[in-house]
Amino acid sequence: MSETEQTFGITLEQVSDYEFKVRFDETAIPDLTTDETSPLGRDAGPNPSRLLAAAVANCLSASLLFALRKYKNTPGQLGAKAKATLARNEQGRWRVTHIAVDLQLSDKAELLEHLDRVLAQFEDFCIVTQSVRQGIKVDVSVHDGDGRSLEVPGVEV
C-alpha cells in the first residue's frame, strides 16, 4: 500500500429483518447495530442515512478541531448538529439531497488565534464531506450461496 492510498474494511452480518451487525475489520472497535426506521425496520440502531449525516458532522467537527490546534489553539468542547433532507428522485426513490451541519464552539471567537485561517481551511481537511461533495465511485458485486458471482444490471462482471 502506498502513502497515497489506504484501505479499510467492514463486515456486515444480518441479525434479523433489516437489522445488521457492523464489524470494523482489523480493529478493536465494538460492533455497531444498524437498522431501518419503522415501519420497515425496528429502529434497533441508526440507518445508513443517519450514519451518513453523523459521518459528515463528525468529520467536520474533527477537522475544525484539527485546524484550531494546528494554530496552537486549545479550544473547549465542540458540538455539532446535522440535519439531513430526504427527497424522492425522478424515479420516486428516496435520496439524501442535503445535509446541513451546524458546528458549535464553546470559546468566544476573539479568544482563538488565526480563526480566519482556521475557518478558511478546516473543511478541506474533512475526508467524508469532501468525498460526498465530489461523489464516490462505488463498485457492486453480488454472489450467491455457492460463491458464484451474479450479474448486477448495468455493471460488467
Residue frames relative to the residue before (quaternion, step in Angstrom):
aa qw qx qy qz dx dy dz
M 1.0000 0.0000 0.0000 0.0000 0.00 0.00 0.00
S 0.3653 -0.7485 0.5151 0.2025 3.57 -0.81 0.99
E 0.6199 -0.5411 0.4124 0.3910 3.53 -1.30 0.16
T 0.6672 0.4851 -0.3093 0.4733 3.59 1.23 -0.19
E 0.7662 0.2542 -0.1679 0.5658 3.58 1.25 0.04
Q 0.0197 -0.7674 0.6409 -0.0080 3.53 -1.08 0.84
T 0.1194 -0.7697 0.6174 0.1102 3.55 -1.20 0.43
F 0.0202 -0.7541 0.6545 0.0500 3.52 -1.31 0.36
G 0.2465 -0.7933 0.5424 0.1255 3.55 -1.18 0.43
I 0.1284 -0.7342 0.6576 0.1098 3.48 -1.36 0.41
T 0.1905 -0.7545 0.6158 0.1238 3.55 -1.24 0.48
L 0.1647 -0.7750 0.6042 0.0849 3.55 -0.92 0.94
E 0.0544 -0.7693 0.6363 0.0178 3.51 -1.11 0.79
Q 0.4105 -0.7166 0.5065 0.2479 3.56 -0.75 1.06
V 0.2789 -0.7434 0.5891 0.1502 3.56 -0.93 0.98
S 0.7038 -0.3176 0.2223 0.5953 3.55 0.88 -1.03
D 0.8345 0.0651 -0.0970 0.5385 3.54 -1.11 0.73
Y 0.8071 -0.2366 0.1959 0.5043 3.62 -0.65 -1.11
E 0.5016 0.6368 -0.4259 0.4019 3.57 1.27 0.25
F 0.0436 -0.7998 0.5981 -0.0262 3.55 -0.90 1.05
K 0.3147 -0.6726 0.6295 0.2290 3.51 -1.30 0.50
V 0.1830 -0.7751 0.5996 0.0794 3.56 -0.79 1.07
R 0.1237 -0.7749 0.6187 0.0383 3.55 -0.78 1.09
F 0.2791 -0.7449 0.5867 0.1520 3.54 -0.93 0.96
D 0.3590 -0.8020 0.4403 0.1843 3.53 0.02 1.41
E 0.8703 0.1034 -0.1065 0.4696 3.51 -1.21 0.82
T 0.6230 0.4655 -0.3738 0.5055 3.57 1.07 0.80
A 0.4739 -0.6361 0.5188 0.3188 3.55 -1.34 0.11
I 0.3629 0.7418 -0.4888 0.2814 3.58 1.27 0.21
P 0.4719 -0.6771 0.4746 0.3059 3.62 -0.83 0.90
D 0.5961 -0.5627 0.4365 0.3707 3.54 -1.21 0.59
L 0.2557 -0.7429 0.6040 0.1336 3.53 -1.25 0.58
T 0.2812 -0.7374 0.5875 0.1787 3.57 -1.00 0.80
T 0.0631 -0.7706 0.6335 0.0288 3.55 -0.96 0.93
D 0.0345 0.7824 -0.6207 0.0371 3.56 -1.19 0.50
E 0.4929 -0.6151 0.5151 0.3366 3.53 -1.25 0.34
T 0.5578 -0.5903 0.4603 0.3586 3.54 -1.24 0.46
S 0.5666 -0.5743 0.4521 0.3803 3.54 -1.23 0.43
P 0.5646 -0.0789 -0.8141 -0.1106 1.63 -2.24 0.99
L 0.5042 0.6575 -0.4356 0.3518 3.64 1.20 -0.16
G 0.7920 0.1688 -0.0736 0.5821 3.57 0.85 -0.99
R 0.5441 -0.6234 0.4603 0.3216 3.52 -1.32 -0.30
D 0.4767 -0.6976 0.4217 0.3291 3.61 1.25 0.31
A 0.2690 0.7906 -0.5073 0.2125 3.62 1.06 0.74
G 0.7829 -0.0162 0.0151 0.6217 3.59 1.29 -0.23
P 0.6877 -0.4613 0.3303 0.4531 3.56 -1.23 0.03
N 0.3855 -0.6875 0.5552 0.2655 3.56 -1.18 0.57
P 0.7196 -0.4636 0.2806 0.4341 3.63 -1.19 0.28
S 0.6313 0.5313 -0.3495 0.4438 3.63 0.97 -0.69
R 0.6548 0.4909 -0.3056 0.4867 3.57 1.01 -0.79
L 0.6292 0.5251 -0.3336 0.4659 3.58 1.03 -0.73
L 0.6270 0.5275 -0.3357 0.4647 3.59 1.03 -0.75
A 0.6618 0.4879 -0.3071 0.4792 3.61 0.89 -0.89
A 0.6470 0.5101 -0.3158 0.4706 3.60 0.99 -0.82
A 0.6452 0.5273 -0.3225 0.4491 3.58 0.98 -0.83
V 0.6568 0.4992 -0.3107 0.4721 3.58 0.94 -0.86
A 0.6872 0.4796 -0.2891 0.4627 3.60 0.83 -0.96
N 0.6514 0.5133 -0.3122 0.4634 3.59 0.95 -0.86
C 0.6719 0.5011 -0.2977 0.4570 3.57 0.88 -0.95
L 0.6554 0.4997 -0.3150 0.4707 3.60 0.94 -0.81
S 0.6351 0.5270 -0.3252 0.4617 3.59 1.01 -0.79
A 0.6743 0.4841 -0.2885 0.4773 3.57 0.90 -0.95
S 0.6486 0.5171 -0.3156 0.4607 3.59 1.00 -0.78
L 0.6328 0.5117 -0.3264 0.4808 3.58 1.02 -0.76
L 0.6440 0.5147 -0.3151 0.4702 3.58 0.95 -0.86
F 0.6404 0.5246 -0.3166 0.4631 3.59 0.95 -0.90
A 0.6844 0.4857 -0.2891 0.4604 3.59 0.84 -0.97
L 0.6336 0.5188 -0.3358 0.4654 3.60 0.98 -0.76
R 0.6948 0.4698 -0.2737 0.4707 3.59 0.88 -0.93
K 0.5586 0.6016 -0.3835 0.4231 3.59 1.14 -0.59
Y 0.7419 0.3481 -0.1995 0.5373 3.58 1.11 -0.69
K 0.6094 -0.6363 0.3126 0.3550 3.55 1.16 0.81
N 0.3900 0.6811 -0.5157 0.3435 3.58 1.12 0.61
T 0.1686 -0.7325 0.6438 0.1438 3.55 -1.25 0.44
P 0.0891 -0.8549 0.5094 0.0400 3.55 0.45 1.21
G 0.5180 -0.5946 0.5150 0.3360 3.50 -1.32 0.46
Q 0.7847 -0.3419 0.2384 0.4589 3.53 -1.30 -0.19
L 0.2739 -0.7434 0.5922 0.1472 3.54 -1.05 0.91
G 0.0899 -0.7675 0.6298 0.0783 3.53 -1.26 0.45
A 0.0771 -0.7932 0.6021 0.0491 3.54 -1.23 0.39
K 0.1014 -0.7373 0.6622 0.0868 3.51 -1.27 0.56
A 0.0886 -0.7832 0.6138 0.0448 3.53 -1.04 0.81
K 0.0786 -0.7635 0.6395 0.0453 3.53 -1.12 0.73
A 0.1556 -0.7898 0.5906 0.0564 3.54 -0.67 1.16
T 0.2299 -0.7502 0.6065 0.1288 3.53 -1.11 0.77
L 0.1461 -0.7605 0.6289 0.0688 3.53 -0.96 0.97
A 0.0567 0.7745 -0.6281 0.0486 3.55 -1.04 0.80
R 0.5045 -0.6406 0.4839 0.3179 3.54 -1.21 0.46
N 0.3823 -0.7093 0.5452 0.2312 3.56 -1.05 0.81
E 0.7730 -0.3569 0.2467 0.4628 3.59 -1.31 -0.13
Q 0.7018 0.4383 -0.2610 0.4972 3.59 1.15 -0.60
G 0.5643 -0.6303 0.3694 0.3844 3.58 1.27 0.13
R 0.5104 0.6421 -0.4174 0.3911 3.61 1.25 0.27
W 0.4867 -0.6612 0.4900 0.2931 3.55 -1.03 0.83
R 0.0233 0.7797 -0.6244 0.0406 3.56 -1.02 0.89
V 0.4551 -0.6077 0.5599 0.3317 3.55 -1.23 0.51
T 0.1186 -0.8353 0.5359 0.0304 3.57 -0.52 1.17
H 0.8037 0.0385 0.0081 0.5937 3.57 1.19 -0.41
I 0.0431 -0.7494 0.6589 0.0489 3.54 -1.17 0.67
A 0.1144 -0.7781 0.6164 0.0384 3.56 -0.72 1.11
V 0.0815 -0.8015 0.5924 0.0045 3.57 -0.77 1.06
D 0.1185 -0.7646 0.6319 0.0465 3.55 -0.94 0.98
L 0.1515 -0.7925 0.5885 0.0510 3.57 -0.56 1.20
Q 0.1492 -0.8083 0.5676 0.0467 3.56 -0.88 0.96
L 0.2182 -0.7486 0.6170 0.1067 3.55 -0.77 1.12
S 0.3673 -0.7136 0.5398 0.2539 3.59 -1.09 0.56
D 0.6432 0.5180 -0.3108 0.4704 3.57 1.29 -0.31
K 0.4997 -0.5976 0.5229 0.3461 3.55 -1.23 0.48
A 0.6203 -0.5951 0.3727 0.3496 3.57 -1.02 0.86
E 0.6876 0.5089 -0.2999 0.4222 3.59 0.89 -0.89
L 0.6290 0.5323 -0.3352 0.4568 3.61 1.24 -0.21
L 0.6606 0.5005 -0.2981 0.4735 3.58 1.26 -0.19
E 0.4118 -0.7263 0.5072 0.2138 3.53 -0.87 1.06
H 0.8697 0.0555 -0.0572 0.4871 3.55 -1.13 0.81
L 0.1450 0.8336 -0.5209 0.1125 3.58 1.02 0.75
D 0.5937 0.5656 -0.3717 0.4353 3.59 1.06 -0.63
R 0.6739 0.4756 -0.2904 0.4850 3.60 0.96 -0.82
V 0.6072 0.5539 -0.3424 0.4553 3.56 1.03 -0.81
L 0.7119 0.4632 -0.2596 0.4596 3.56 0.78 -1.04
A 0.6448 0.5326 -0.3209 0.4445 3.58 1.11 -0.63
Q 0.8197 0.3041 -0.1342 0.4664 3.60 1.03 -0.62
F 0.5278 0.6893 -0.4228 0.2598 3.63 1.05 -0.51
E 0.6302 0.5484 -0.3544 0.4201 3.63 0.96 -0.71
D 0.6206 0.5634 -0.3425 0.4245 3.56 1.10 -0.65
F 0.6252 0.5322 -0.3350 0.4623 3.62 1.20 -0.43
C 0.6171 0.5981 -0.3349 0.3863 3.60 1.19 -0.47
I 0.3617 -0.7652 0.5005 0.1821 3.56 -0.29 1.33
V 0.7170 0.4748 -0.2734 0.4309 3.58 0.72 -1.05
T 0.6839 0.4878 -0.3022 0.4506 3.58 0.76 -0.98
Q 0.6904 0.4692 -0.2933 0.4661 3.57 0.84 -0.90
S 0.6295 0.5224 -0.3368 0.4662 3.61 1.07 -0.65
V 0.6577 0.4985 -0.3076 0.4736 3.58 0.93 -0.88
R 0.6478 0.5305 -0.3192 0.4438 3.58 0.96 -0.84
Q 0.7241 0.4310 -0.2402 0.4819 3.59 1.01 -0.76
G 0.4557 -0.6327 0.4855 0.3953 3.55 1.09 -0.63
I 0.2008 -0.7834 0.5834 0.0752 3.53 -1.05 0.79
K 0.4103 -0.6786 0.5482 0.2656 3.56 -0.91 0.89
V 0.0408 -0.7863 0.6164 -0.0047 3.57 -0.89 0.96
D 0.1615 -0.7625 0.6211 0.0817 3.56 -0.77 1.08
V 0.1282 -0.8016 0.5826 0.0403 3.58 -0.96 0.89
S 0.0354 0.7582 -0.6509 0.0132 3.53 -1.06 0.85
V 0.1633 -0.7662 0.6156 0.0854 3.56 -1.17 0.64
H 0.0873 -0.7874 0.6097 0.0235 3.57 -0.95 0.93
D 0.4070 -0.7038 0.5202 0.2617 3.58 -1.05 0.70
G 0.7678 -0.3924 0.2674 0.4301 3.56 -1.36 -0.02
D 0.6787 0.4518 -0.2845 0.5043 3.58 1.22 -0.40
G 0.5804 -0.6098 0.3644 0.3983 3.57 1.27 0.06
R 0.4624 0.6799 -0.4501 0.3482 3.59 1.29 0.09
S 0.4446 -0.6787 0.5238 0.2595 3.50 -1.04 0.86
L 0.2029 -0.7732 0.5932 0.0955 3.56 -0.87 1.01
E 0.5127 -0.6532 0.4666 0.3044 3.54 -1.07 0.74
V 0.2003 -0.7367 0.6365 0.1095 3.54 -0.98 0.95
P 0.4905 -0.6835 0.4436 0.3090 3.62 -0.62 1.07
G 0.8120 0.2412 -0.1970 0.4937 3.55 -0.90 0.97
V 0.7057 0.3909 -0.2541 0.5335 3.59 1.29 -0.02
E 0.3539 -0.7228 0.5510 0.2209 3.55 -0.86 0.97
V 0.1824 -0.7903 0.5784 0.0875 3.58 -0.90 0.97
